[in-house]
Amino acid sequence: MRRGGIMKIGFYKSCITPSIGTPMAGYAARRDVSKGVHDDLYARAISIDDGNDKWVIVSLDLARIDRPLRNRIADYVSRKTDIDKKNIIICATHTHSGPDIGGYFSEYDEYLFEFTVRKVAGTILASLENMFEVEIKYNRGFIEGISINRRAPLTAPIDPEVYTILFKGGNKSIVLSNFTCHPTILSSKNLFFSADYPGELNKYVEYLLNSHSIFFNGTAGDINPLTPSTKIIGGKYNRGLGTFLEVEWMGKILACEVVKNILLSREEEIDITYTSNRISVKTLLPNNLISAKILLDDAKNALNEALQRNDFDMEMKARLDLWRARRIIRLYKIYGYDTMDIEIKVLGFNKNLSLVFLPGEVLVELGLKIKKKSPFKNTIIIGYSNEYPGYIPSLKAYERNGYETMYPACVLKKGEGEKIAEKTIEILCDLADKY
């Protein structure tokens, strides 16, 4: 069923795996560059046309999308098409086994940045070339036992919802899926490029449904995989072995739930509404980079010394300091200091279904709050979207301290997470009033 004109969808997928030897993102403790490719990394793009406007939603097998990367891609595409830049939404799956784009874990690589821009922009343009009329179906499932809140495994919440949307026209179909969990089955010891569990999910959905598949992560800031080898010792999370067999295990479980959802879904009406908003939040970023640059130089010297002395503990401290310095410098260059404006986008498909796009690593408590207070019956929250301000914790998270609330993993002032959540709820309410 359709309202508001005919809805058309396009899809394209391109390999974005860089050359072997490229530094990897995800872990400050990783000790070497990439040594191979286990499974290719992809850019997947869905283009949407409701007869009145066009949108593009992209999922990349990368750790993050920061503002310069998103803006460069959006600028390129908008020059080649009639799509408004604000209607171009680019998200990361957050795999920790992809390349370091942006210089958060290594020296900034302009070639890698430009390579990614061109590949992703080309994927978007190709998705616009083969659009077809569709109907949509959606459904919601639940999976427990494969994810865990790493901050307090025995008491803190997870988000077990598995959302699926099927876009189908004739013998063509695209499956969009959403689940909330860090793609960190593979540890810092892994030196092979991999999409982690989202790659396996997509692979099996494509095979089982003979369909295109695109995955989006949720508010997974504090949610990690609960694999068969994961241990909870003394109430604390201890990550598993990090094998590719466990990657396949989790991908298969999720794919089966996605397939079940699709087979049990029913056709729904389409009436698209959309809004893009910015909100100003306060940060802890310094008003200059003097201290960060000193830390960077000292850490480089310390790392060289540690490697010469074969001192593992000294090496790990130096690598962590390098990450801290690079993160502060990168975020300062993007946002400046004192405040940052971040983007919240919401796409409504009908009065019962909305997609929320949030930046950075939002902790699950805030995501659950947004879902609970949303006026839409089904609210799919997609994190790691359009820019990367770091972790976005709830007030309650500060009671436990931990990595997610520590500077510079989190550069927002205390309470700004609630501000973002409340603004998102307000946007959802305003959008729902249009139906």
N, C-alpha and C positions, 0 to 999 in steps of 0.2 A: 504494500500500500504506500502511496506517495502523496505528499501535499507540497505545495510551493514549487512546482516544476519537476522536471525529470532529473534524477540524480545519476551522474556518471562517475565512474571510478577508473583510474589507471594505476598500473603497478610496474615497477621495474626494480631489478636487483643487480648490483655490480660488486665485484670483488675489490676490496680496498686494502688487501694485505700488502704491507710494504716489504722492502727487501730484507733478507736475513742480515743480521748485524745492526738493525735499528734498535735503539734503546727502548725498553718496555716501560709501561705505566703500571701503577697500582700499588707497588710496595717499595718503601724506602730501603728495606733490607735486601732487595734484589741485588746480587753481586756482579751481574754481567749483562751484556746485551743479548738480544735474541739469537738463538742458535739453530732455529728451524721453524717449520710450520706444521702443526698438528692438524688443524682445520682452518680453512680460510675465513677471513673476516669480511663482512659484507655491509654495504649500504643498501637499505630497502626503503623505497619511497612509494607512498600512496598519494595520488592526486585526486581531488574531489571537486566536482562541478555540479552545483544544484540549479544551474540555469541563470542564477543571479550573481554568483560570486565563485571564486576558486580558492582552494586551499591545498597545501602540500604538507604531509606529515611524514617525517623521515626517522628511521631507526638505524643507528650506526653501532657496529660492534667495536665500541671504543669505551674508555674509562670515563670520559667526560666530554661535554661540549661547552667550551667557554665562549664568551661574547665575541671576541675577534673572529673565531672560526665560524660561528653562526652568521655573523654580519657579513663576512666576506662571501659566504655561500649565497646568502639571501640577496646581496647586491648583484652578484653574477647572474642569478636566475631572474631577478626582476628586470634586468637590462635586456634579457632575451625573450621575456614573456610579458603578459599583461597581469601577472599576479602581484598583488600588493605585498611588500616585504613583511608586513605584520602578519600576513596569512601563511608565512613559511615557518613551520615548526620543526625543529631539529632536535632529536633526542639521542641519548646514549644508553646502551644496555648496561653499561658500567662493568664490562669485563675487565678483570685485572691482568689479563694476558694479551693485551693489545699494545700498540705503539704509544710512546710518550709524545703526544702532540701538544705543544704549548710550553714545553720546557719546565715541567713541574718536577721531573725526576732526572733530568739530564740537561745538557746545553740545548738551547732553542735551535730547532732545525727548520729553516725557512723552506727548504726543498720539500720536506715531509709535509709541512703545513700546506704548501701550494698544491702538492700532489693530492692531498685529501680534498681540498677545495674543489679541484677540477673533477675528481672522480665522483664526489657527491653531487655537485651541480649537474654533471652529465647524467647521473641517475635520475635526478628530478626531471630534467628535460625529457628524458626517454619515457618517463611515466606519463607524461602529458601527450605523448604521441599515439597511444593506443588505448583511449578511454572507451568504456562501454557502459551501457545502461544497466543499473543493478537494483536489486531489492536487498533489504538488510534483515538479518536475524541476529539476535543476541541472547546471551544466557550467562548465568553465573553459577560457578561450582565452588567447591571448597576442598582444600587439601591440607591436612595436618600431618606432622611427622617428617617433613622434609625441610622445614625452616625453624629457626630458633632466634630469640632475642639474645644477642651475645652479651648485652650489658647485665642482664639478670635472668639467666636461662630458666630458672624455676618459677619466677613470678611475673616477669615483664611480658607484655602482649606481643603477638605477631599479627599479621594480616593474612589469613588463610584463603582469601577469596581469589578465585581464578575467573577472570572475565574474558569472554570471547564475543567477537562481532564477526559475522559472516556477510561479506559483500558478494552477491551472486548474480550473474547475468548469463543466461544460456549455459554453455559448458565451461565458462570461466568463473573462477572464484578466488577470493582473497580472505584469509583468516587473520584477524587481529586478535592477539592475546595479551593478557596483562597479569603479572604475578609480582609479589613483593619479596625480593630476596637478593642479597649481594651475589653476583657471579664470582665467588671466591673459593670455589672448590679447589682450584689449583692455587698453590702457594707461591711464595717468593722464590722457591727453588725451581719452579718451572721456567724454562727459557724458550718454550715453543709457543708461537702465536696460537691463540685459541679463543673462540667466542664463549667458552665455558658452557654452562648448561643451556643458555638461550640458543646457542647454535644447534645443540642436539634437539631441543624442542622444535625449532623450525624445521630441521631435517626430517623428523618423524611425522610432523603434521603434513608437510609437503607430500611425503610418501603415502601416508594413510588416507588422506583426503584428495589426493591429486589436485592440490590447490597451492597457490602462493601462501606464504606464511610470514607474518611480521610480529615481532614481540616487543613489548614495552615494559620496562620495570616500574615499580611503584615507589612508595615512600620507604625505601629500604635502608635508610641511614644506619640503623642498628640491627638489621636482620641478616643473619648468615645461614648458609646451608647446614642442615642437620643430616649429614651423610652417615652411612653405616659405621664408619670409623671415628666419627665425632665422639668425644668424651665430655661428660659433665663431671668434674672433680671438685668436691667441696663447694658445689653451687656455682662454679665458674666454668665458662666455655673454653674448651680446648679443641682447636680445629683438627679435622681429620687428616688422613694421609695425603689427600689431594691427588688422587689418581684420575686418569682419563676414564677408567671404568666407572668411577663414581659420577663423573660428569655425564656419562651416558645414562647411568641409573636415574639421575634426577631429571634429565631431559625426557626420558621415556615416560616417567610417571606424569610429568606435566603435560606431555603430548597426549597421553591417553585421556586425561581430564578435559583437555581442550576438545578432542574429538568427541567425547561423550556430550559435552556442552553443545557442540554444533549439531549433533544428531538429534538432540532433544529441543532445539530452539525452534521458534516460530517467527513467521514474517511480521515485521512491525512497520508502522508508518514512518515516513521521513519528513521532517520539517526543520531544516537547519537554522540555528541561530549561533552567533559567535561574538565574542568580545575579547579584547586585548587590553590589559591594564598594567600600569606600573605603580609600584609602591616603594616609598623611601624608607630604608631601615638604617639604624645606627650601627657603626662598626668599631672594631678595636684596632683597625689598621693605623700605623703611625703616620705622622705628617711629613716624614722624609724617610729615605732609604739608607741613611748612613749606617745605622746599627745592623741592618740586614745585609748590607754589602760587606761589612767587616766580618760578620758571621759566615758569609759565603766564602770569603778568602781564607779565613781560619779553618773552615771545614775542609776545603780543598787541600790545604797543606797537611791537615791532620790525617786525611784519607791517604795521601801519598806516603806519609810516614808509617801509618798503620800497615799498609801493604808491604812496605819494605821490611818492617819488623815482624810481619806475619802475626799481628796482634788482632785477633778477631773482635774482642770487645771494643777496642779503640776504633776499629773499622766501622762497626755498627753504629757507634755514637757519631762518628763523622758523617756517615751516610744519612742519619736522622737529622743532623744539623744542616746538611746540604739541602735536604727536603724542606726543612723549616724556612731556610733563607730563600730558596727559589719560590716557594709558595707565597711568602710575603711580598717578594718583589713582583711576581706575576700579578697577584691580586691588586697590589697598589697601582701598577701600570694600567690596569683595566678600570679600576673603580676610584682611584684616588684615596682619600682618607675621610674619616668622620662619618660619612653616609654613603650609601650606594642605592641606586634605583634598580630594582629587579622586576622582572616581567612575569605576570600571571595571565595565562590564556585559558579560555573555556570554550569548548565547541559542543553545542547541544544538538543532538540528532532528533529528539522529540521530547515531549514533556516527561518522559520516564528515563531518558538516557543522556548523560553528559560525559565529556572527557575533559579533565582538568590537567593542565600542563604546568608543573612547578619546577623551578630551577634547583640545582644542587642536590644535596643529600639530606632530605627531610626525614626526621625520625618518625617511626611508625605511629607513635602516640598522636602526633599532629595529623597524620593522614587519616587515622581512625576517627578523630574528632570531626574532620571535614566531612567524611562520609556520613557520620551520624547526624550531623546538622544540615546536610544538603537537602534541599527540597525535591531533588530528583530521586526517584526510586532507585536508580542505578547510577552511581557516580564512579567512574573509572579515573583514578589518579595516576598520572604518569610523571615520574620524577626525572631528574637529570636532563631537563629540557631547556634548550636555548642558551643557557649560560651556567657558570659554575661559581657560586659564591662560597662554596664549601659546605660544611655541615650546618644544618638548621635544627637545633635541639628545642625540645619543650622545656618549660620551667622545671618540671619534675626531674628532667634528666640531670640537672645540676646538683640534685641531692645525692646522686651516685658519683658525681664527677666523671672521670673516664675520658678516653681519647676523643670522643665525639663532642665534648664540651671544652676541650683544651685548645688554647691558641697555639698555632694558627690553623689547626684542623677546622676549628670554628672561629670565624673572625667577626661574627655578629655579637652585639651586646645582649646580655641576658634579657629575655622577654620578647625579643624580636621574632622568635618563632611563633609565639601566640599571635603577634600582630599580623604575620603573614597568613596564618590559618584563619583568623577572623576576617581579614580582607577577602580571602578566597570564598568563605561562606557568604559574605555580603555580595560578591560578584555572582555566585550561583543563584542566590535569591532574586537578584535583579534580572538575571537571564530567564529564570523560571517564570517570572511575571509576564514575559513576552508571549507565553503560550496560552 
